[in-house]
């Protein structure tokens, strides 16, 4: 059964004029090279939610999963980093919404799941879980970004509108969150550079991760990662900039980080994996 492309459906509705704005998890929006012309992110809703991935199930960490454990995930980014820690893991491609993925765990189709903490937190806080079985919080184990770097713009809610809708763009910019916007600008610029350079060698979104945050000195730090799907090869970069970083500076920082990843990985990094 083919998965429903909710993001694409909303893009179609926007471009057709049936709606004037759409709310997305920014991580679900395609890289610029693959996104529809005529649309733009007009604002970033803040503050940014928890960026971490979580291991859901009875095992408290990746290290404590049993040998040959079946872990459900549809994300090639998570798969690659999981394999980098544990090559014995069996990744099961579990798709659908959060409830469908949790059902796979309840039905023992997998031993554990890896999900975005932000999505689970929204499920618990919205009240939608009243009639839907959810795991006890004792079975939700956050994974440190040092162990699994988050997806690009994970935890950021974005509002999209048509690029030519000047009035809507102006209105939405009044509620734009500066810190979420800066993080998104850097992380998506990194993704766009990597995706552009790999688009003729890789069929979909590349196994890339990025996270821009304030470090202990209150400076901005951008970390990026590119991996092979089997986790056997990973390249990383980390760049720091001042606390008063502008949107343009964040964008240029992301582009720089993306170029560094491509230089480190080399032209044959993903050969044999398509």
C-alpha positions as protocol buffer text, in pm:
chain_id: "A"
residue {
  index: 1
  type: UNK
  ca { x: 0 y: 0 z: 0 }
}
residue {
  index: 2
  type: UNK
  ca { x: 145 y: 334 z: -107 }
}
residue {
  index: 3
  type: UNK
  ca { x: 196 y: 585 z: 173 }
}
residue {
  index: 4
  type: UNK
  ca { x: -4 y: 908 z: 154 }
}
residue {
  index: 5
  type: UNK
  ca { x: 210 y: 1211 z: 72 }
}
residue {
  index: 6
  type: UNK
  ca { x: 45 y: 1462 z: 306 }
}
residue {
  index: 7
  type: UNK
  ca { x: 314 y: 1725 z: 249 }
}
residue {
  index: 8
  type: UNK
  ca { x: 275 y: 1698 z: -129 }
}
residue {
  index: 9
  type: UNK
  ca { x: -104 y: 1713 z: -101 }
}
residue {
  index: 10
  type: UNK
  ca { x: -84 y: 2038 z: 95 }
}
residue {
  index: 11
  type: UNK
  ca { x: 165 y: 2179 z: -155 }
}
residue {
  index: 12
  type: UNK
  ca { x: -83 y: 2101 z: -434 }
}
residue {
  index: 13
  type: UNK
  ca { x: -365 y: 2270 z: -243 }
}
residue {
  index: 14
  type: UNK
  ca { x: -153 y: 2581 z: -185 }
}
residue {
  index: 15
  type: UNK
  ca { x: -48 y: 2615 z: -547 }
}
residue {
  index: 16
  type: UNK
  ca { x: -406 y: 2559 z: -662 }
}
residue {
  index: 17
  type: UNK
  ca { x: -528 y: 2837 z: -431 }
}
residue {
  index: 18
  type: UNK
  ca { x: -755 y: 2608 z: -229 }
}
residue {
  index: 19
  type: UNK
  ca { x: -571 y: 2705 z: 91 }
}
residue {
  index: 20
  type: UNK
  ca { x: -352 y: 3004 z: 179 }
}
residue {
  index: 21
  type: UNK
  ca { x: -110 y: 2845 z: 424 }
}
residue {
  index: 22
  type: UNK
  ca { x: -2 y: 2501 z: 540 }
}
residue {
  index: 23
  type: UNK
  ca { x: 158 y: 2389 z: 866 }
}
residue {
  index: 24
  type: UNK
  ca { x: 432 y: 2127 z: 844 }
}
residue {
  index: 25
  type: UNK
  ca { x: 702 y: 1962 z: 1047 }
}
residue {
  index: 26
  type: UNK
  ca { x: 991 y: 2134 z: 870 }
}
residue {
  index: 27
  type: UNK
  ca { x: 1190 y: 1811 z: 858 }
}
residue {
  index: 28
  type: UNK
  ca { x: 925 y: 1671 z: 620 }
}
residue {
  index: 29
  type: UNK
  ca { x: 972 y: 1945 z: 359 }
}
residue {
  index: 30
  type: UNK
  ca { x: 1193 y: 1837 z: 70 }
}
residue {
  index: 31
  type: UNK
  ca { x: 1534 y: 1995 z: 6 }
}
residue {
  index: 32
  type: UNK
  ca { x: 1517 y: 2306 z: -213 }
}
residue {
  index: 33
  type: UNK
  ca { x: 1631 y: 2108 z: -516 }
}
residue {
  index: 34
  type: UNK
  ca { x: 1330 y: 1877 z: -487 }
}
residue {
  index: 35
  type: UNK
  ca { x: 1064 y: 2114 z: -352 }
}
residue {
  index: 36
  type: UNK
  ca { x: 789 y: 2270 z: -560 }
}
residue {
  index: 37
  type: UNK
  ca { x: 851 y: 2613 z: -714 }
}
residue {
  index: 38
  type: UNK
  ca { x: 628 y: 2892 z: -593 }
}
residue {
  index: 39
  type: UNK
  ca { x: 627 y: 2801 z: -224 }
}
residue {
  index: 40
  type: UNK
  ca { x: 829 y: 2926 z: 72 }
}
residue {
  index: 41
  type: UNK
  ca { x: 859 y: 2885 z: 446 }
}
residue {
  index: 42
  type: UNK
  ca { x: 713 y: 3210 z: 575 }
}
residue {
  index: 43
  type: UNK
  ca { x: 764 y: 3152 z: 946 }
}
residue {
  index: 44
  type: UNK
  ca { x: 909 y: 2912 z: 1199 }
}
residue {
  index: 45
  type: UNK
  ca { x: 698 y: 2847 z: 1507 }
}
residue {
  index: 46
  type: UNK
  ca { x: 901 y: 2849 z: 1827 }
}
residue {
  index: 47
  type: UNK
  ca { x: 1041 y: 2757 z: 2055 }
}
residue {
  index: 48
  type: UNK
  ca { x: 1191 y: 2455 z: 1884 }
}
residue {
  index: 49
  type: UNK
  ca { x: 1075 y: 2126 z: 2033 }
}
residue {
  index: 50
  type: UNK
  ca { x: 1308 y: 1857 z: 2166 }
}
residue {
  index: 51
  type: UNK
  ca { x: 1532 y: 1762 z: 1872 }
}
residue {
  index: 52
  type: UNK
  ca { x: 1630 y: 1418 z: 1998 }
}
residue {
  index: 53
  type: UNK
  ca { x: 1530 y: 1079 z: 1864 }
}
residue {
  index: 54
  type: UNK
  ca { x: 1400 y: 827 z: 2115 }
}
residue {
  index: 55
  type: UNK
  ca { x: 1428 y: 452 z: 2148 }
}
residue {
  index: 56
  type: UNK
  ca { x: 1081 y: 321 z: 2230 }
}
residue {
  index: 57
  type: UNK
  ca { x: 1046 y: -17 z: 2398 }
}
residue {
  index: 58
  type: UNK
  ca { x: 1174 y: -214 z: 2696 }
}
residue {
  index: 59
  type: UNK
  ca { x: 1544 y: -150 z: 2624 }
}
residue {
  index: 60
  type: UNK
  ca { x: 1691 y: 168 z: 2769 }
}
residue {
  index: 61
  type: UNK
  ca { x: 1966 y: 227 z: 2512 }
}
residue {
  index: 62
  type: UNK
  ca { x: 2100 y: 109 z: 2176 }
}
residue {
  index: 63
  type: UNK
  ca { x: 2379 y: -72 z: 2360 }
}
residue {
  index: 64
  type: UNK
  ca { x: 2128 y: -272 z: 2564 }
}
residue {
  index: 65
  type: UNK
  ca { x: 1929 y: -400 z: 2266 }
}
residue {
  index: 66
  type: UNK
  ca { x: 1961 y: -780 z: 2233 }
}
residue {
  index: 67
  type: UNK
  ca { x: 2175 y: -926 z: 1958 }
}
residue {
  index: 68
  type: UNK
  ca { x: 1999 y: -914 z: 1618 }
}
residue {
  index: 69
  type: UNK
  ca { x: 1722 y: -699 z: 1763 }
}
residue {
  index: 70
  type: UNK
  ca { x: 1454 y: -583 z: 1519 }
}
residue {
  index: 71
  type: UNK
  ca { x: 1430 y: -205 z: 1528 }
}
residue {
  index: 72
  type: UNK
  ca { x: 1154 y: -23 z: 1340 }
}
residue {
  index: 73
  type: UNK
  ca { x: 1247 y: 289 z: 1144 }
}
residue {
  index: 74
  type: UNK
  ca { x: 1172 y: 428 z: 799 }
}
residue {
  index: 75
  type: UNK
  ca { x: 1455 y: 683 z: 821 }
}
residue {
  index: 76
  type: UNK
  ca { x: 1778 y: 612 z: 636 }
}
residue {
  index: 77
  type: UNK
  ca { x: 1950 y: 870 z: 861 }
}
residue {
  index: 78
  type: UNK
  ca { x: 1852 y: 677 z: 1174 }
}
residue {
  index: 79
  type: UNK
  ca { x: 1933 y: 345 z: 1007 }
}
residue {
  index: 80
  type: UNK
  ca { x: 2285 y: 455 z: 916 }
}
residue {
  index: 81
  type: UNK
  ca { x: 2367 y: 585 z: 1262 }
}
residue {
  index: 82
  type: UNK
  ca { x: 2210 y: 278 z: 1425 }
}
residue {
  index: 83
  type: UNK
  ca { x: 2426 y: 47 z: 1214 }
}
residue {
  index: 84
  type: UNK
  ca { x: 2732 y: 256 z: 1303 }
}
residue {
  index: 85
  type: UNK
  ca { x: 2670 y: 162 z: 1668 }
}
residue {
  index: 86
  type: UNK
  ca { x: 2543 y: -192 z: 1617 }
}
residue {
  index: 87
  type: UNK
  ca { x: 2598 y: -373 z: 1287 }
}
residue {
  index: 88
  type: UNK
  ca { x: 2398 y: -675 z: 1410 }
}
residue {
  index: 89
  type: UNK
  ca { x: 2072 y: -479 z: 1432 }
}
residue {
  index: 90
  type: UNK
  ca { x: 1795 y: -570 z: 1188 }
}
residue {
  index: 91
  type: UNK
  ca { x: 1616 y: -256 z: 1071 }
}
residue {
  index: 92
  type: UNK
  ca { x: 1249 y: -309 z: 987 }
}
residue {
  index: 93
  type: UNK
  ca { x: 1099 y: -51 z: 752 }
}
residue {
  index: 94
  type: UNK
  ca { x: 795 y: 60 z: 954 }
}
residue {
  index: 95
  type: UNK
  ca { x: 598 y: 340 z: 788 }
}
residue {
  index: 96
  type: UNK
  ca { x: 281 y: 533 z: 862 }
}
residue {
  index: 97
  type: UNK
  ca { x: 185 y: 776 z: 1137 }
}
residue {
  index: 98
  type: UNK
  ca { x: 306 y: 741 z: 1495 }
}
residue {
  index: 99
  type: UNK
  ca { x: 5 y: 528 z: 1594 }
}
residue {
  index: 100
  type: UNK
  ca { x: 77 y: 282 z: 1311 }
}
residue {
  index: 101
  type: UNK
  ca { x: 440 y: 254 z: 1417 }
}
residue {
  index: 102
  type: UNK
  ca { x: 348 y: 203 z: 1781 }
}
residue {
  index: 103
  type: UNK
  ca { x: 109 y: -71 z: 1670 }
}
residue {
  index: 104
  type: UNK
  ca { x: 404 y: -256 z: 1515 }
}
residue {
  index: 105
  type: UNK
  ca { x: 574 y: -253 z: 1856 }
}
residue {
  index: 106
  type: UNK
  ca { x: 258 y: -371 z: 2037 }
}
residue {
  index: 107
  type: UNK
  ca { x: 214 y: -651 z: 1783 }
}
residue {
  index: 108
  type: UNK
  ca { x: 574 y: -767 z: 1836 }
}
residue {
  index: 109
  type: UNK
  ca { x: 665 y: -698 z: 1474 }
}
residue {
  index: 110
  type: UNK
  ca { x: 969 y: -518 z: 1615 }
}
residue {
  index: 111
  type: UNK
  ca { x: 1161 y: -522 z: 1943 }
}
residue {
  index: 112
  type: UNK
  ca { x: 1193 y: -143 z: 1955 }
}
residue {
  index: 113
  type: UNK
  ca { x: 1123 y: 170 z: 1753 }
}
residue {
  index: 114
  type: UNK
  ca { x: 1320 y: 487 z: 1689 }
}
residue {
  index: 115
  type: UNK
  ca { x: 1100 y: 794 z: 1661 }
}
residue {
  index: 116
  type: UNK
  ca { x: 1131 y: 1171 z: 1690 }
}
residue {
  index: 117
  type: UNK
  ca { x: 1071 y: 1280 z: 2050 }
}
residue {
  index: 118
  type: UNK
  ca { x: 892 y: 1592 z: 1929 }
}
residue {
  index: 119
  type: UNK
  ca { x: 626 y: 1384 z: 1754 }
}
residue {
  index: 120
  type: UNK
  ca { x: 570 y: 1164 z: 2057 }
}
residue {
  index: 121
  type: UNK
  ca { x: 551 y: 1467 z: 2286 }
}
residue {
  index: 122
  type: UNK
  ca { x: 283 y: 1620 z: 2061 }
}
residue {
  index: 123
  type: UNK
  ca { x: 87 y: 1295 z: 2073 }
}
residue {
  index: 124
  type: UNK
  ca { x: 93 y: 1287 z: 2452 }
}
residue {
  index: 125
  type: UNK
  ca { x: 9 y: 1656 z: 2494 }
}
residue {
  index: 126
  type: UNK
  ca { x: -270 y: 1678 z: 2235 }
}
residue {
  index: 127
  type: UNK
  ca { x: -512 y: 1438 z: 2402 }
}
residue {
  index: 128
  type: UNK
  ca { x: -526 y: 1225 z: 2087 }
}
residue {
  index: 129
  type: UNK
  ca { x: -379 y: 936 z: 2283 }
}
residue {
  index: 130
  type: UNK
  ca { x: -691 y: 892 z: 2499 }
}
residue {
  index: 131
  type: UNK
  ca { x: -832 y: 626 z: 2268 }
}
residue {
  index: 132
  type: UNK
  ca { x: -500 y: 512 z: 2126 }
}
residue {
  index: 133
  type: UNK
  ca { x: -269 y: 283 z: 2325 }
}
residue {
  index: 134
  type: UNK
  ca { x: 62 y: 457 z: 2385 }
}
residue {
  index: 135
  type: UNK
  ca { x: 376 y: 325 z: 2552 }
}
residue {
  index: 136
  type: UNK
  ca { x: 438 y: 415 z: 2915 }
}
residue {
  index: 137
  type: UNK
  ca { x: 687 y: 695 z: 2952 }
}
residue {
  index: 138
  type: UNK
  ca { x: 922 y: 446 z: 3118 }
}
residue {
  index: 139
  type: UNK
  ca { x: 964 y: 289 z: 2772 }
}
residue {
  index: 140
  type: UNK
  ca { x: 1062 y: 614 z: 2601 }
}
residue {
  index: 141
  type: UNK
  ca { x: 1439 y: 657 z: 2608 }
}
residue {
  index: 142
  type: UNK
  ca { x: 1591 y: 975 z: 2457 }
}
residue {
  index: 143
  type: UNK
  ca { x: 1906 y: 925 z: 2248 }
}
residue {
  index: 144
  type: UNK
  ca { x: 2176 y: 1188 z: 2289 }
}
residue {
  index: 145
  type: UNK
  ca { x: 2256 y: 1392 z: 1974 }
}
residue {
  index: 146
  type: UNK
  ca { x: 2616 y: 1276 z: 2025 }
}
residue {
  index: 147
  type: UNK
  ca { x: 2495 y: 920 z: 1960 }
}
residue {
  index: 148
  type: UNK
  ca { x: 2236 y: 1000 z: 1693 }
}
residue {
  index: 149
  type: UNK
  ca { x: 2252 y: 1340 z: 1527 }
}
residue {
  index: 150
  type: UNK
  ca { x: 1897 y: 1466 z: 1460 }
}
residue {
  index: 151
  type: UNK
  ca { x: 1735 y: 1512 z: 1124 }
}
residue {
  index: 152
  type: UNK
  ca { x: 1756 y: 1850 z: 953 }
}
residue {
  index: 153
  type: UNK
  ca { x: 1510 y: 2093 z: 1121 }
}
residue {
  index: 154
  type: UNK
  ca { x: 1371 y: 1819 z: 1347 }
}
residue {
  index: 155
  type: UNK
  ca { x: 1145 y: 1973 z: 1612 }
}
residue {
  index: 156
  type: UNK
  ca { x: 1066 y: 2288 z: 1410 }
}
residue {
  index: 157
  type: UNK
  ca { x: 711 y: 2365 z: 1295 }
}
residue {
  index: 158
  type: UNK
  ca { x: 698 y: 2569 z: 975 }
}
residue {
  index: 159
  type: UNK
  ca { x: 420 y: 2759 z: 803 }
}
residue {
  index: 160
  type: UNK
  ca { x: 434 y: 2757 z: 423 }
}
residue {
  index: 161
  type: UNK
  ca { x: 258 y: 2991 z: 183 }
}
residue {
  index: 162
  type: UNK
  ca { x: 278 y: 3090 z: -182 }
}
residue {
  index: 163
  type: UNK
  ca { x: 585 y: 3298 z: -266 }
}
residue {
  index: 164
  type: UNK
  ca { x: 374 y: 3559 z: -446 }
}
residue {
  index: 165
  type: UNK
  ca { x: 130 y: 3607 z: -154 }
}
residue {
  index: 166
  type: UNK
  ca { x: 294 y: 3923 z: -19 }
}
residue {
  index: 167
  type: UNK
  ca { x: 25 y: 3993 z: 240 }
}
residue {
  index: 168
  type: UNK
  ca { x: 35 y: 3642 z: 388 }
}
residue {
  index: 169
  type: UNK
  ca { x: 415 y: 3639 z: 395 }
}
residue {
  index: 170
  type: UNK
  ca { x: 418 y: 3971 z: 580 }
}
residue {
  index: 171
  type: UNK
  ca { x: 160 y: 3854 z: 833 }
}
residue {
  index: 172
  type: UNK
  ca { x: 336 y: 3528 z: 907 }
}
residue {
  index: 173
  type: UNK
  ca { x: 675 y: 3692 z: 953 }
}
residue {
  index: 174
  type: UNK
  ca { x: 531 y: 3871 z: 1257 }
}
residue {
  index: 175
  type: UNK
  ca { x: 523 y: 3539 z: 1444 }
}
residue {
  index: 176
  type: UNK
  ca { x: 854 y: 3401 z: 1316 }
}
residue {
  index: 177
  type: UNK
  ca { x: 1078 y: 3264 z: 1593 }
}
residue {
  index: 178
  type: UNK
  ca { x: 1433 y: 3397 z: 1552 }
}
residue {
  index: 179
  type: UNK
  ca { x: 1621 y: 3105 z: 1704 }
}
residue {
  index: 180
  type: UNK
  ca { x: 1420 y: 2840 z: 1520 }
}
residue {
  index: 181
  type: UNK
  ca { x: 1470 y: 3038 z: 1198 }
}
residue {
  index: 182
  type: UNK
  ca { x: 1847 y: 3058 z: 1246 }
}
residue {
  index: 183
  type: UNK
  ca { x: 1874 y: 2687 z: 1317 }
}
residue {
  index: 184
  type: UNK
  ca { x: 1658 y: 2603 z: 1016 }
}
residue {
  index: 185
  type: UNK
  ca { x: 1852 y: 2833 z: 785 }
}
residue {
  index: 186
  type: UNK
  ca { x: 2184 y: 2666 z: 869 }
}
residue {
  index: 187
  type: UNK
  ca { x: 2060 y: 2308 z: 874 }
}
residue {
  index: 188
  type: UNK
  ca { x: 1859 y: 2329 z: 552 }
}
residue {
  index: 189
  type: UNK
  ca { x: 2142 y: 2509 z: 372 }
}
residue {
  index: 190
  type: UNK
  ca { x: 2369 y: 2217 z: 463 }
}
residue {
  index: 191
  type: UNK
  ca { x: 2108 y: 1970 z: 336 }
}
residue {
  index: 192
  type: UNK
  ca { x: 2059 y: 2164 z: 13 }
}
residue {
  index: 193
  type: UNK
  ca { x: 2432 y: 2163 z: -69 }
}
residue {
  index: 194
  type: UNK
  ca { x: 2466 y: 1789 z: -7 }
}
residue {
  index: 195
  type: UNK
  ca { x: 2145 y: 1706 z: -192 }
}
residue {
  index: 196
  type: UNK
  ca { x: 2237 y: 1920 z: -491 }
}
residue {
  index: 197
  type: UNK
  ca { x: 2576 y: 1754 z: -527 }
}
residue {
  index: 198
  type: UNK
  ca { x: 2437 y: 1402 z: -481 }
}
residue {
  index: 199
  type: UNK
  ca { x: 2109 y: 1432 z: -673 }
}
residue {
  index: 200
  type: UNK
  ca { x: 2245 y: 1255 z: -983 }
}
residue {
  index: 201
  type: UNK
  ca { x: 2406 y: 979 z: -775 }
}
residue {
  index: 202
  type: UNK
  ca { x: 2142 y: 920 z: -508 }
}
residue {
  index: 203
  type: UNK
  ca { x: 1769 y: 871 z: -575 }
}
residue {
  index: 204
  type: UNK
  ca { x: 1620 y: 1032 z: -263 }
}
residue {
  index: 205
  type: UNK
  ca { x: 1709 y: 1247 z: 33 }
}
residue {
  index: 206
  type: UNK
  ca { x: 2067 y: 1158 z: 131 }
}
residue {
  index: 207
  type: UNK
  ca { x: 2159 y: 1005 z: 471 }
}
residue {
  index: 208
  type: UNK
  ca { x: 2240 y: 1344 z: 621 }
}
residue {
  index: 209
  type: UNK
  ca { x: 2191 y: 1489 z: 969 }
}
residue {
  index: 210
  type: UNK
  ca { x: 2242 y: 1839 z: 1105 }
}
residue {
  index: 211
  type: UNK
  ca { x: 2188 y: 2028 z: 1430 }
}
residue {
  index: 212
  type: UNK
  ca { x: 2247 y: 2397 z: 1506 }
}
residue {
  index: 213
  type: UNK
  ca { x: 2227 y: 2498 z: 1871 }
}
residue {
  index: 214
  type: UNK
  ca { x: 2370 y: 2722 z: 2143 }
}
residue {
  index: 215
  type: UNK
  ca { x: 2670 y: 2563 z: 2313 }
}
residue {
  index: 216
  type: UNK
  ca { x: 2788 y: 2616 z: 2671 }
}
residue {
  index: 217
  type: UNK
  ca { x: 2949 y: 2947 z: 2573 }
}
residue {
  index: 218
  type: UNK
  ca { x: 2621 y: 3063 z: 2414 }
}
residue {
  index: 219
  type: UNK
  ca { x: 2778 y: 3057 z: 2071 }
}
residue {
  index: 220
  type: UNK
  ca { x: 2601 y: 2884 z: 1785 }
}
residue {
  index: 221
  type: UNK
  ca { x: 2740 y: 2544 z: 1690 }
}
residue {
  index: 222
  type: UNK
  ca { x: 2645 y: 2356 z: 1374 }
}
residue {
  index: 223
  type: UNK
  ca { x: 2716 y: 1986 z: 1349 }
}
residue {
  index: 224
  type: UNK
  ca { x: 2664 y: 1792 z: 1029 }
}
residue {
  index: 225
  type: UNK
  ca { x: 2692 y: 1429 z: 928 }
}
residue {
  index: 226
  type: UNK
  ca { x: 2678 y: 1231 z: 604 }
}
residue {
  index: 227
  type: UNK
  ca { x: 2672 y: 851 z: 617 }
}
residue {
  index: 228
  type: UNK
  ca { x: 2643 y: 546 z: 399 }
}
residue {
  index: 229
  type: UNK
  ca { x: 2317 y: 353 z: 459 }
}
residue {
  index: 230
  type: UNK
  ca { x: 2505 y: 65 z: 625 }
}
residue {
  index: 231
  type: UNK
  ca { x: 2679 y: 300 z: 869 }
}
residue {
  index: 232
  type: UNK
  ca { x: 3024 y: 176 z: 765 }
}
residue {
  index: 233
  type: UNK
  ca { x: 3134 y: 523 z: 655 }
}
residue {
  index: 234
  type: UNK
  ca { x: 3048 y: 850 z: 829 }
}
residue {
  index: 235
  type: UNK
  ca { x: 3190 y: 1196 z: 777 }
}
residue {
  index: 236
  type: UNK
  ca { x: 3125 y: 1477 z: 1024 }
}
residue {
  index: 237
  type: UNK
  ca { x: 3182 y: 1848 z: 1060 }
}
residue {
  index: 238
  type: UNK
  ca { x: 3138 y: 2101 z: 1340 }
}
residue {
  index: 239
  type: UNK
  ca { x: 3148 y: 2480 z: 1297 }
}
residue {
  index: 240
  type: UNK
  ca { x: 3104 y: 2752 z: 1558 }
}
residue {
  index: 241
  type: UNK
  ca { x: 2985 y: 3110 z: 1514 }
}
residue {
  index: 242
  type: UNK
  ca { x: 2892 y: 3406 z: 1734 }
}
residue {
  index: 243
  type: UNK
  ca { x: 2571 y: 3436 z: 1935 }
}
residue {
  index: 244
  type: UNK
  ca { x: 2450 y: 3734 z: 1727 }
}
residue {
  index: 245
  type: UNK
  ca { x: 2440 y: 3521 z: 1411 }
}
residue {
  index: 246
  type: UNK
  ca { x: 2207 y: 3659 z: 1141 }
}
residue {
  index: 247
  type: UNK
  ca { x: 1980 y: 3455 z: 914 }
}
residue {
  index: 248
  type: UNK
  ca { x: 2214 y: 3519 z: 621 }
}
residue {
  index: 249
  type: UNK
  ca { x: 2520 y: 3420 z: 824 }
}
residue {
  index: 250
  type: UNK
  ca { x: 2345 y: 3101 z: 937 }
}
residue {
  index: 251
  type: UNK
  ca { x: 2261 y: 3018 z: 575 }
}
residue {
  index: 252
  type: UNK
  ca { x: 2623 y: 3071 z: 468 }
}
residue {
  index: 253
  type: UNK
  ca { x: 2746 y: 2866 z: 765 }
}
residue {
  index: 254
  type: UNK
  ca { x: 2523 y: 2577 z: 653 }
}
residue {
  index: 255
  type: UNK
  ca { x: 2649 y: 2599 z: 297 }
}
residue {
  index: 256
  type: UNK
  ca { x: 3008 y: 2594 z: 423 }
}
residue {
  index: 257
  type: UNK
  ca { x: 2937 y: 2288 z: 639 }
}
residue {
  index: 258
  type: UNK
  ca { x: 2771 y: 2109 z: 347 }
}
residue {
  index: 259
  type: UNK
  ca { x: 3072 y: 2173 z: 126 }
}
residue {
  index: 260
  type: UNK
  ca { x: 3304 y: 2040 z: 396 }
}
residue {
  index: 261
  type: UNK
  ca { x: 3101 y: 1718 z: 418 }
}
residue {
  index: 262
  type: UNK
  ca { x: 3118 y: 1675 z: 41 }
}
residue {
  index: 263
  type: UNK
  ca { x: 3494 y: 1738 z: 37 }
}
residue {
  index: 264
  type: UNK
  ca { x: 3549 y: 1487 z: 319 }
}
residue {
  index: 265
  type: UNK
  ca { x: 3328 y: 1221 z: 165 }
}
residue {
  index: 266
  type: UNK
  ca { x: 3470 y: 1233 z: -188 }
}
residue {
  index: 267
  type: UNK
  ca { x: 3297 y: 1162 z: -520 }
}
residue {
  index: 268
  type: UNK
  ca { x: 3253 y: 787 z: -470 }
}
residue {
  index: 269
  type: UNK
  ca { x: 3118 y: 794 z: -113 }
}
residue {
  index: 270
  type: UNK
  ca { x: 2778 y: 643 z: -197 }
}
residue {
  index: 271
  type: UNK
  ca { x: 2886 y: 431 z: -493 }
}
residue {
  index: 272
  type: UNK
  ca { x: 2733 y: 85 z: -479 }
}
residue {
  index: 273
  type: UNK
  ca { x: 2456 y: 183 z: -236 }
}
residue {
  index: 274
  type: UNK
  ca { x: 2184 y: 292 z: -482 }
}
